[in-house]
Amino acid sequence: MAKLTIYTTTWCPDCTATKQVLDKKGIAYEEIDLEQHPETAKLVEKLNNGKRKVPTLVFDDGRYAGNISPFNRRKLEEILHSGGIS
C-alpha cells in the first residue's frame, strides 16, 4: 500500500526530483498526474491555499503532507519524518 500520494505533472522538474528521492528510499507512493486527472486539480488548489502547486504530497491517512516546490531535499525529509516515514 502506498504511504503517500503525490500529485504531479509531466513537465515539473521538482516532481521528478521528489519521485527520485522516494524511489531511492524505497518509499511507496501513488502518483496522480494533474494533466491526466484534471478533476484532482481542485483538491491540490484547496490544499495549497488556492494555488495549483506540484508536487503536492498527501499521507495515506488523508493528511496534507506538504508541497515541495521549489525542490528541497531537507524539506522533503522533514515532511516524511512528520508522517512517520523514513
C-alpha positions in Angstrom: 0.0 0.0 0.0 1.2 3.5 -0.8 2.3 5.6 2.1 2.0 8.8 0.1 0.0 10.2 -2.8 2.0 12.6 -4.9 0.2 15.0 -7.3 2.4 15.8 -10.2 2.7 17.0 -13.8 5.0 15.6 -16.5 6.7 18.9 -17.1 7.6 19.5 -13.4 11.3 19.1 -12.5 10.5 19.3 -8.8 8.1 16.3 -9.2 10.8 14.3 -10.9 13.4 15.1 -8.2 10.9 14.2 -5.4 10.0 10.9 -7.0 13.7 10.0 -7.5 14.3 10.5 -3.8 11.2 8.5 -2.8 12.2 5.7 -5.2 15.8 5.7 -3.9 14.5 5.4 -0.3 12.1 2.6 -1.3 9.0 4.6 -0.2 5.8 3.5 -1.8 3.7 6.2 -3.3 0.8 6.7 -5.7 1.3 9.2 -8.4 -1.6 11.3 -9.8 -0.8 13.4 -12.8 -3.0 16.5 -12.8 -2.9 16.6 -16.6 -4.4 13.1 -16.9 -6.7 13.6 -13.9 -7.8 17.2 -14.1 -10.6 16.6 -11.6 -7.8 16.4 -8.9 -6.7 19.9 -9.5 -9.4 21.3 -7.2 -8.0 19.3 -4.3 -4.5 20.4 -5.0 -5.6 24.0 -5.1 -7.6 23.6 -1.8 -4.5 22.1 -0.1 -2.3 24.9 -1.3 -4.4 28.0 -0.5 -5.9 28.3 -3.9 -2.7 27.6 -5.9 -2.1 24.7 -8.2 1.4 23.7 -6.8 3.1 20.5 -7.7 4.4 18.3 -6.3 1.9 18.1 -3.6 2.1 15.2 -1.1 -0.7 13.7 1.0 -0.2 11.0 3.6 -2.2 7.7 3.2 -4.5 8.8 6.1 -5.5 11.9 4.1 -3.4 14.4 5.9 -1.8 17.1 3.8 1.9 16.4 3.9 3.2 19.5 2.0 4.4 20.9 -1.2 8.0 20.6 -2.4 8.3 23.5 -4.8 11.0 24.5 -5.3 12.5 21.1 -4.6 14.3 21.0 -1.2 15.6 17.6 0.0 15.7 18.7 3.6 12.1 19.9 3.4 11.1 16.5 1.9 12.9 14.7 4.7 11.1 16.7 7.3 7.7 16.0 5.7 8.4 12.3 5.5 9.6 12.3 9.2 6.4 14.1 10.3 4.4 11.3 8.7 6.4 8.6 10.3 8.1 7.7 7.0 11.8 7.3 6.8 
